[in-house]
Amino acid sequence: MSVYRAAQVATAGGPFEIVEREMPQPGPCHVRVAVDACGVCHSDSLFVDDSVPGVRFPLVPGHEIAGRIEELGEGTQNAWQVGDRVAVGWFGGSCGHCTPCRQGDFVVCRNLKVPGWAYDGGYAETVIAPSDALARIPDTLAATDAAPMACAGVTTYNGLRRSSARPGDLVAVLGIGGLGHLGVQYAAAMGFETVAIARGAAKADFAKELGAHHYIDSTADTSVADALQAIGGARVVLATAANSGAITATVEGLAPRGELVVIGADPEPLGISPVQLLMSGKIVRGHPSGTAQDVQDTMAFSALHGIRPMTETVPLDGATEAYRKMMSGAARFRMVLTIR
């Protein structure tokens, strides 16, 4: 019997344990992927802690997967070949029959298949994934770089390219952590006049190294909104920080008809009044991740412009260490499990 190793949690909030499982076979329209690397994302905690409906234990998390196809299921042979390098992200497949899917808006599928929730994720040597979840990895992109692109990368890249900003516009990125350090790089590469916003004057040099043209210290005496208005007002603020107070503080820094794009998840409500939006036509919207094609576009753009995530790699046996470091905020900036 052929087996593979996986890092699973047996109960909600429980410890990780390395187990051996029988090697699965891909069904119709699915493939088996040999996992080379898997990012450790804060959203994994939603499933580990049983914070969303439908979680089943034992659970193998992981939705930032990079690997190689090692077996094809029926109906996939025309599009994929054994050995193809692929990534699977937060978008782990769609149902194809709900109203958003029928409208072609697959990323907001009502039955979205997130790896580590709908099926076993990438904290493992092997994953069975639907073929519509697969994104091709460019030859020039290492697996440890490609893995975070499947969630953190596509969310920031897509959030910017689907915004109202155009090259030359002033675009601010709130937070330069796991999402934001990529967001600043993408914003600069897209031709935006890029502003990085973070806590403390000491981060200014790092922000400039990432490509920011301006840096705003959110702890300074001048408010974030006033600092943004002093340089013309932001056409778009990409809010990557998971802090509703910090997100709210950027609204008055938007230019007329400016847009606040929220990708940082915080359960606390935003403190925004209708008057703030009405008088100057401001827009506030949430932005989900992206489809497999969006992930593929993200990786291609990253390869073209030399954009890479800053990662710390840990072997599968160190899943507990990697997860704890991510949850504590000590990661700089993405923890990645190296599987093979």
FISENU-997566 format. One line per field, with one value per residue (C-alpha): residue number from 1; x, y, z. Coordinates in nm, 2 decimals. Layout:
BEGIN
num	(NUM  ...) $
X	(X  ...) $
Y	(Y  ...) $
Z	(Z  ...) $
//
This chain:
BEGIN
num	(1  2  3  4  5  6  7  8  9  10  11  12  13  14  15  16  17  18  19  20  21  22  23  24  25  26  27  28  29  30  31  32  33  34  35  36  37  38  39  40  41  42  43  44  45  46  47  48  49  50  51  52  53  54  55  56  57  58  59  60  61  62  63  64  65  66  67  68  69  70  71  72  73  74  75  76  77  78  79  80  81  82  83  84  85  86  87  88  89  90  91  92  93  94  95  96  97  98  99  100  101  102  103  104  105  106  107  108  109  110  111  112  113  114  115  116  117  118  119  120  121  122  123  124  125  126  127  128  129  130  131  132  133  134  135  136  137  138  139  140  141  142  143  144  145  146  147  148  149  150  151  152  153  154  155  156  157  158  159  160  161  162  163  164  165  166  167  168  169  170  171  172  173  174  175  176  177  178  179  180  181  182  183  184  185  186  187  188  189  190  191  192  193  194  195  196  197  198  199  200  201  202  203  204  205  206  207  208  209  210  211  212  213  214  215  216  217  218  219  220  221  222  223  224  225  226  227  228  229  230  231  232  233  234  235  236  237  238  239  240  241  242  243  244  245  246  247  248  249  250  251  252  253  254  255  256  257  258  259  260  261  262  263  264  265  266  267  268  269  270  271  272  273  274  275  276  277  278  279  280  281  282  283  284  285  286  287  288  289  290  291  292  293  294  295  296  297  298  299  300  301  302  303  304  305  306  307  308  309  310  311  312  313  314  315  316  317  318  319  320  321  322  323  324  325  326  327  328  329  330  331  332  333  334  335  336  337  338  339  340) $
X	(0.00  0.14  0.11  0.18  0.25  0.02  0.01  -0.34  -0.53  -0.76  -0.99  -1.08  -0.78  -0.58  -0.21  -0.06  0.04  0.23  0.03  0.05  -0.25  -0.33  -0.25  -0.57  -0.67  -0.81  -1.17  -1.33  -1.22  -0.96  -0.58  -0.34  -0.07  0.27  0.31  0.65  0.56  0.26  0.22  0.09  -0.19  -0.37  -0.70  -0.60  -0.69  -1.06  -1.06  -0.81  -1.03  -1.36  -1.47  -1.67  -1.95  -1.88  -1.53  -1.46  -1.19  -0.93  -0.83  -0.54  -0.51  -0.33  -0.46  -0.13  -0.02  0.26  0.35  0.35  0.07  0.15  -0.18  -0.47  -0.84  -1.08  -1.16  -0.84  -0.61  -0.68  -0.58  -0.31  -0.02  0.17  0.46  0.29  0.38  0.06  -0.06  -0.39  -0.50  -0.80  -1.00  -0.99  -1.27  -1.63  -1.97  -2.05  -2.43  -2.50  -2.61  -2.26  -2.10  -2.36  -2.28  -1.91  -1.82  -1.66  -1.46  -1.78  -1.93  -2.18  -2.02  -1.66  -1.42  -1.14  -0.85  -0.83  -1.21  -1.39  -1.11  -0.77  -0.52  -0.15  0.01  0.08  0.28  -0.02  -0.34  -0.64  -0.77  -1.04  -0.89  -1.06  -0.85  -0.52  -0.29  0.02  0.35  0.60  0.93  1.12  0.92  1.03  0.76  0.83  0.76  0.46  0.28  0.21  0.11  -0.20  -0.36  -0.16  -0.03  -0.35  -0.55  -0.33  -0.26  -0.62  -0.74  -0.52  -0.58  -0.96  -0.96  -1.04  -0.67  -0.48  -0.11  0.01  -0.27  -0.18  -0.24  -0.18  -0.12  -0.22  0.01  0.34  0.31  0.23  -0.01  0.11  0.48  0.35  0.09  0.35  0.56  0.26  0.14  0.48  0.52  0.17  0.28  0.10  0.25  0.27  0.23  0.30  0.13  0.25  0.33  0.66  0.92  1.16  0.97  1.02  1.35  1.20  0.89  1.11  1.31  0.98  0.92  0.71  0.74  0.60  0.58  0.33  0.39  0.04  0.17  0.30  0.13  -0.02  -0.32  -0.30  -0.59  -0.42  -0.09  -0.26  -0.44  -0.11  0.01  -0.31  -0.55  -0.55  -0.74  -0.73  -0.64  -0.57  -0.63  -0.42  -0.40  -0.65  -0.74  -1.07  -0.96  -0.66  -0.87  -1.13  -0.86  -0.77  -1.12  -1.08  -0.75  -0.93  -0.96  -1.31  -1.46  -1.17  -1.20  -1.12  -1.05  -1.06  -0.87  -0.76  -1.00  -1.12  -1.45  -1.49  -1.71  -1.56  -1.64  -1.76  -2.06  -2.28  -2.19  -1.82  -1.91  -2.19  -2.03  -1.74  -1.87  -1.63  -1.65  -1.59  -1.57  -1.44  -1.23  -1.21  -0.91  -0.92  -0.98  -0.72  -0.67  -0.62  -0.35  -0.19  -0.19  -0.04  0.24  0.31  0.32  0.54  0.79  0.80  0.87  1.09  0.83  0.88  0.73  0.96  0.94  1.07  1.08  1.02  0.99  0.66  0.77  0.79  0.42  0.35  0.64  0.54  0.18  0.26  0.50  0.24  -0.03  0.20  0.28  0.65  0.68  0.87  0.65  0.52  0.58  0.61  0.63  0.87  0.73  0.95) $
Y	(0.00  0.34  0.61  0.98  1.21  1.49  1.74  1.72  1.85  1.59  1.83  2.20  2.41  2.09  2.03  1.93  1.57  1.41  1.10  0.86  0.81  0.58  0.74  0.86  0.84  1.13  1.11  1.26  1.62  1.60  1.55  1.44  1.69  1.61  1.91  2.09  2.38  2.52  2.86  2.90  3.17  3.33  3.22  2.86  2.94  2.97  2.60  2.48  2.66  2.54  2.91  2.85  2.61  2.27  2.20  1.83  1.67  1.54  1.84  1.90  2.28  2.47  2.67  2.81  2.50  2.46  2.13  1.90  1.69  1.32  1.16  1.26  1.18  1.12  1.43  1.62  1.48  1.74  2.03  1.89  1.65  1.46  1.67  2.01  2.26  2.39  2.61  2.58  2.87  2.99  2.93  2.56  2.50  2.61  2.43  2.56  2.57  2.85  3.19  3.36  3.06  3.08  3.45  3.37  3.51  3.19  3.34  3.43  3.08  3.01  2.66  2.77  2.48  2.61  2.36  2.27  2.33  2.16  1.90  1.82  2.10  2.13  2.06  1.72  1.54  1.49  1.68  1.58  1.90  1.98  2.07  2.41  2.51  2.47  2.76  2.70  2.80  2.99  2.81  3.10  3.09  2.86  2.66  2.84  3.17  3.04  2.90  3.24  3.38  3.15  3.35  3.65  3.73  3.71  3.89  4.20  4.19  4.14  4.39  4.66  4.57  4.55  4.88  5.22  5.33  5.39  5.43  5.76  5.77  5.79  5.45  5.37  5.03  5.01  4.76  4.61  4.26  3.93  4.09  4.45  4.38  4.22  4.50  4.77  4.58  4.53  4.89  5.03  4.78  4.88  5.24  5.39  5.66  5.43  5.51  5.26  5.31  5.13  5.18  5.34  5.56  5.27  5.10  5.39  5.25  4.91  5.05  5.24  4.92  4.76  5.04  5.29  5.66  5.78  5.65  5.74  5.65  5.59  5.66  6.01  6.33  6.40  6.17  5.92  6.10  6.44  6.29  6.14  6.46  6.65  6.46  6.49  6.23  5.86  5.74  5.39  5.26  4.89  4.79  4.48  4.54  4.33  4.63  4.80  5.11  5.16  5.10  5.35  5.61  5.61  5.71  6.08  6.05  5.94  6.18  6.26  5.94  5.75  5.38  5.19  4.82  4.60  4.27  4.26  4.06  4.19  4.09  4.44  4.69  4.98  5.32  5.49  5.72  5.76  6.13  6.05  5.85  6.07  6.41  6.31  5.99  5.76  5.38  5.11  4.75  4.41  4.21  3.83  3.64  3.53  3.24  3.00  3.22  3.52  3.32  3.24  3.60  3.70  3.46  3.57  3.93  3.85  3.66  3.94  4.21  4.02  4.04  3.77  3.72  3.73  3.39  3.17  2.80  2.51  2.14  1.96  1.82  2.18  2.26  2.34  2.59  2.75  2.79  2.93  3.18  3.29  3.33  3.53  3.78  3.70  3.57  3.79  3.77  3.44  3.10  2.83  2.45  2.28  1.93  1.77) $
Z	(0.00  -0.10  0.17  0.21  0.51  0.62  0.91  1.06  1.36  1.51  1.70  1.69  1.81  1.86  1.80  1.47  1.42  1.14  1.01  0.73  0.50  0.21  -0.12  -0.28  -0.65  -0.84  -0.95  -1.27  -1.33  -1.05  -1.04  -0.78  -0.70  -0.54  -0.31  -0.32  -0.10  0.09  0.24  0.60  0.59  0.88  0.72  0.80  1.16  1.05  0.99  1.26  1.52  1.37  1.32  1.00  0.92  0.77  0.90  0.94  1.16  1.13  0.92  0.69  0.63  0.36  0.06  -0.08  -0.27  -0.53  -0.67  -0.97  -1.12  -1.06  -1.17  -1.39  -1.33  -1.61  -1.82  -1.74  -2.01  -2.27  -2.05  -1.82  -1.83  -1.56  -1.45  -1.50  -1.23  -1.07  -0.79  -0.60  -0.38  -0.18  -0.49  -0.48  -0.73  -0.79  -0.81  -1.16  -1.10  -0.84  -0.98  -0.94  -1.13  -1.40  -1.43  -1.46  -1.12  -0.99  -0.70  -0.52  -0.58  -0.31  -0.27  -0.31  -0.25  -0.03  0.03  0.40  0.43  0.14  0.10  0.25  0.20  0.13  0.47  0.31  0.05  -0.18  -0.26  -0.47  -0.64  -0.89  -1.23  -1.24  -0.94  -1.12  -1.22  -1.42  -1.25  -1.47  -1.51  -1.35  -1.03  -0.74  -0.57  -0.24  -0.41  -0.61  -0.31  -0.13  -0.47  -0.47  -0.19  -0.06  -0.40  -0.60  -0.34  -0.35  -0.72  -0.81  -0.56  -0.73  -1.09  -1.05  -0.86  -1.02  -1.01  -1.33  -1.39  -1.24  -0.97  -0.60  -0.45  -0.08  0.07  0.44  0.62  0.49  0.64  0.47  0.22  0.22  0.13  -0.19  -0.24  -0.24  -0.49  -0.72  -0.69  -0.79  -1.08  -1.21  -1.24  -0.94  -0.73  -0.43  -0.06  0.21  0.55  0.86  1.22  1.32  1.14  1.13  0.85  0.60  0.45  0.40  0.24  -0.01  -0.08  -0.18  -0.43  -0.23  -0.33  0.00  0.35  0.62  0.98  1.13  1.48  1.39  1.51  1.17  1.10  0.81  0.64  0.66  0.54  0.24  0.16  0.18  -0.12  -0.32  -0.17  -0.26  -0.56  -0.40  -0.06  -0.05  0.31  0.39  0.77  0.96  1.18  1.14  1.33  1.10  0.79  0.90  0.95  0.58  0.45  0.49  0.30  -0.02  -0.31  -0.44  -0.58  -0.42  -0.34  -0.03  -0.12  0.19  0.19  0.56  0.76  1.10  1.26  1.41  1.22  1.03  1.18  0.86  0.83  0.52  0.52  0.47  0.15  0.01  0.00  -0.22  -0.38  -0.21  -0.25  0.00  -0.12  -0.01  -0.25  -0.24  -0.37  -0.73  -0.97  -1.09  -1.40  -1.16  -0.97  -1.30  -1.41  -1.07  -1.10  -1.46  -1.36  -1.06  -1.28  -1.54  -1.28  -1.04  -0.76  -0.49  -0.14  0.15  0.30  0.58  0.50  0.74  0.66  0.70  1.03  1.15  1.08  1.44  1.46  1.13  1.23  1.57  1.42  1.17  1.43  1.66  1.39  1.41  1.05  0.80  0.61  0.48  0.64  0.38  0.44  0.21  0.14  -0.12) $
//
